[in-house]
Amino acid sequence: MVSPNQTRVMEFELQGFSEHPGLRLLLLGCFLSLYTVALTGNAVIITLVSISAGLRSPMYFFLCNLATMDIICTSSVLPKALAGLASEANIISFQGCMAQLFFLIWSASSELLLLTVMAYDRYVAICFPLHYSSRMNPCRCGALAVGVWGICALNASVHTGLMARLSFCGPKVITHFFCEIPPLLLLSCSPTRVNSIMTLLADAFYGCLNFLLTLLSYACILRSIVRMRSTEGKRKAFSTCSSHLLVVSLYYASVFCAYLSPASSYSAERSKVSAVLYSALSPTLNPLIYTLRNKEVQHALRRLILPS
């Protein structure tokens, strides 16, 4: 609780990259480029999947959901980061901070859960090809997508609600370029035990459990590929998984670095670097990875650009 002689903080100052003033213009240019490419690339993916008859399989349905999550994630972080780099003051209201926290948690946790669903989709496609159309029918795919968005919206609501009930009475400088759970907990002047426990449980579920399930799916996929007699079959099976593996590797590496450590050992510099990876670089690279390594997407893109 806030004592009578303390004033509740109603706004925060985002430290951003103010400790490196000489890099401000460079970072501004880099972030603006990443944001532009991320928005454009993911919007193209959504458009292609929506209008192309050849991209109606469950894999592309989930890819469209992934692109939407990437747009939400990068749009919840980069516009404010760009504003902070373009001006001296980088102030965010308490309500704005909570909104940013909600959309970031929602999109980031949804992406982790969706990557597991996409790994399961590839597992069914390669290990049970004859049963794929029945197991991954449109109703089941829709239910999986709704479940991912709904569960993660609930998760984001819980964490945002727990954060909003805390008291912040100074200092008010967040040692990050956006509102994130660890630096906010360090600023609270009220007990944060419940927040820490819920964060740990979320890390265990979204980080560790989903990572293990994804690894299990790909272990089964690898075993099935090795057992294939046809070289062409092996090549085709591996090509359908390679893009997803690249996305999973990049995303989990950055998330593990950012979140799988207690708040007491929080490192601002490490967190900023890993946050750039999952909030800016990953949403930028995902559409490029899926476009450059997928002939069906390339064909749909050519038809969109050069209609016959």
Sequence and secondary structure as in RCSB ss.txt:
>XXXX:A:sequence
MVSPNQTRVMEFELQGFSEHPGLRLLLLGCFLSLYTVALTGNAVIITLVSISAGLRSPMYFFLCNLATMDIICTS
SVLPKALAGLASEANIISFQGCMAQLFFLIWSASSELLLLTVMAYDRYVAICFPLHYSSRMNPCRCGALAVGVWG
ICALNASVHTGLMARLSFCGPKVITHFFCEIPPLLLLSCSPTRVNSIMTLLADAFYGCLNFLLTLLSYACILRSI
VRMRSTEGKRKAFSTCSSHLLVVSLYYASVFCAYLSPASSYSAERSKVSAVLYSALSPTLNPLIYTLRNKEVQHA
LRRLILPS
>XXXX:A:secstr
   TTS    EEEE TTTT GGGHHHHHHHHHHHHHHHHHHHHHHHHHHHH GGG SHHHHHHHHHHHHHHHHHH
HHHHHHHHHHHSS  EEEHHHHHHHHHHHHHHHHHHHHHHHHHHHHHHHHHH GGGHHHHT HHHHHHHHHHHHH
HHHHHHHHHHHHHHTS   S  EESSSS  HHHHHHH SS  HHHHHHHHHHIIIIIIIHHHHHHHHHHHHHHHH
HH   HHHHHHHHHHHHHHHHHHHHHHHHHHHHHSS GGG  HHHHHHHHHIIIIIHHHHHHHHHHHT HHHHHH
HHHHHS  
